[in-house]
């Protein structure tokens, strides 16, 4: 009866010296309530390249289970088709494995898929134009330098609250609420600077801009 649940009628017969033979019967109910054994695979570490379906499915298949009365079925709460494109932003995904035997007894364990996060940002600053304020055809005191900025997410996780700081210029625009991996934004930030006599004396304008974004783990990512 191992591994099954059900009932069975048992008839008892006895006799004495007078050969009287009374009989009686009893109904025995039996239930298998022993959970199967289950062993989860070790945590899986993945590079965030978006091409990990085969590796994850192979990893899931290495979970094992045992039961005294047969081979249990193993299922998980994980669906590769529901894995978001930006899975790296999560950092880790917990997979719950459930073993179920023939009588419906279950046992669970869990392991994690760990996505290796790399955050990065790049700032490219250019002079888009110079406004000739006095119209003399020359670049001089009082003319305005117009700056353009291109911000690129060079990592594999989404950056949020991307801001720009340039203490010398008058800056407008931003912040960028969200910047996906590989994405660039060249319209969020602009800046202007009015040329001074000191700039004319040195022959140049020198300033430094800094861009800062926030990775999913809360870390600040910067570039100048």
Number of C-alpha atoms within 10 A of each C-alpha: 10 10 18 15 14 10 12 9 10 10 9 10 9 10 10 8 6 6 8 9 10 10 10 9 10 10 10 10 10 14 13 17 14 15 19 24 18 20 18 21 16 13 15 16 13 18 14 21 10 14 10 12 13 10 11 16 13 10 16 20 12 12 19 17 19 17 17 13 15 12 15 25 16 19 15 14 10 16 10 11 8 8 12 11 10 15 19 24 21 14 17 19 16 13 18 15 22 22 26 22 26 17 16 17 15 19 18 18 16 16 19 17 17 19 20 16 20 16 21 22 23 19 21 14 17 11 12 12 12 17 16 16 15 12 9 8 9 12 17 17 16 15 18 19 19 18 19 17 21 17 25 19 23 18 20 24 27 24 28 19 16 22 19 26 15 14 11 15 18 14 16 12 12 14 15 18 11 15 21 16 21 14 13 16 14 14 13 17 20 20 19 19 17 19 18 14 11 11 14 13 8 9 9 10 14 8 9 11 16 15 20 23 27 22 22 17 12 10 11 16 18 18 15 15
